[in-house]
C-alpha cells in the first residue's frame, strides 16, 4: 500500500522563475538539476518542476499542501513577496487554519496548521 507521497510534478512555463519561487521564497532545498527539470526537497517529498512549452504546459494541477507551524507568519511572508493570494488565513471546520496562493504559473498551493488533533 502507499506509505507517503514521494513526489509531485508540476508543468511550468518558466523553469528559472519557478525555481526561484520554490527555492528562494518557499525555502525548498534544490536536489535535482537537469536541463528541463528541477527537483526540490521538502522533507521526504520531492517537488518536481518540468519545463513545458506551449500546449504541453498544464498549469493549475495538482495542488500541494504544505504543513507549517504558523500560517499567519508564512502568509505575511508571501504577501511581502507579492505572491498572488487566493484565500487569506481561514479557520476550517476540520481543525485547521489554512491559506491558499498561486505559484508563478498559476499552480494552486496551500499552507496549513492543525489547530486540533488531525484525526
N, C-alpha and C positions, 0 to 999 in steps of 0.2 A: 504494500500500500504506500501511498505517497506520504512522506515524512515532513517535507517542507517545500516551500517554493525556493527553487535554486537560482533561477534567472528570469528576468522579464526583459524582453527585447522591444525596443521602440524603433520605428522607422522615422528618421529625421531628415530634414531638408539641408540643414547646415550643420555638419558634424562638429566643427570647431565651436560654434556658438552654443550648441547643446553640451559639449564637453565643458565649456566654461561654466555654464549654468549648474550642471550636476556636480562638478568638482569644486569650483570656486565659491559658488553661492550656497549650495546644499552641503558641501564638505565631504562628498563621497570620494573614496580612495581609488585612483586610477590603477587598474590591474592588467588590462589587456589593451595594446595599441597596435592596430593594423591599418592599412590604407583606407578602408571604408567601414571600419568597426572599432568601437572603443568599449571596453568593459570596465565598469566602475563598481567597487565593492561597498556594500552596506551590511556589515556583519557577515553572515553566511550567504547573503543574497547578492547576486550579480545583476546589475542594471546594464543591459547591452544597448548601445546606440549604433544602429546600422544605417549608413547613409544611403538614401534613395533619391532618385531624381524623377521629376515629372509625375506621370501617372503611377509610378511604383510607390510613391510616398502615401501612407495612410495614417495621418495624424489622428489624435483623439482616442486611440485604443492602444493598449489597455490602460487602466488606471492603477497606479501604485499607491499603497497606503503605507506611510512611514510612521512608526511609533516614535513619539517624542515625549520628553518629560514635562515640557511647558509649551503648550500650543500658542499661548499669547506671545511668548518671547520669540518663537520662530516666526509667527505671523508678523510681528513688528519688523523682524529682520527681512522678511520677504518684501514687505511694503517699502522699506528703506531702499531696496534694490529695484523698486518699481516693477515688481512681478505682478502679473495680472491675477487678481484675487477673484475667485468665483463665489466663495462663501466665507464670510468672516467667522471667527471662532463662535461655535454654537454648541450648546448642551444638547445631547441626544437623549432619547428615551431609553436607550440601551446602555447607559452608564459610561458615556464617553463625552469628551469635548473634542471637536474637530473643526478643521477649516480646509477649504478646497482652493486650489490655484492651478495655473497652467504653466507648462514649460514653454520655451521659445517656439516650439512647433505646434502648440495648442493641445498637447497631451495632458489629460487631467491627472492631477496628483492630489493627495490628501495627507494631512498630518493629523494624528490622533493621540490623545492621552486618555487613559481609562480612569474614570473618577470613582468607579465601583469595581468589584471583582469582575473580571472579564466574563466568566461563565457562572 
